[in-house]
Amino acid sequence: MLDVLLQHRHLKEDMIASCRWRGMPCSHEDFELTMTDAGVCYTFNAQLNNNSKVNATGVKNGLQLIVNVEQYEYTKGPRNAVGLKLLLHHQDGAGLWR
């Protein structure tokens, strides 16, 4: 099943159209593939030795993403909705499905 999920996942380089972290450009390369009970996920700031923290409030001081949900990749089914799930959690993974 893992092979099927990996073979048919959304690729982060296609999905992440624009990325900014604390006002500075970032990219799909700043996200790591993570397998969870919900399927294939991409994690930002996953390295415990890279302790990137928000140091001020406001829209421009966190993570800003523009994503392509690649609606053209979805197959017809009983539901026509498309979208992404976003989970915010502590860097040590607390709250992640495992």
Secondary structure by P-SEA (a helix, b strand, c coil): caaaaaaccccccccccbbbccccccccccbbbbbccccbbbbcccccccccccccccccccbbbbbcccccccccccccccbbbbbbbccccccccc
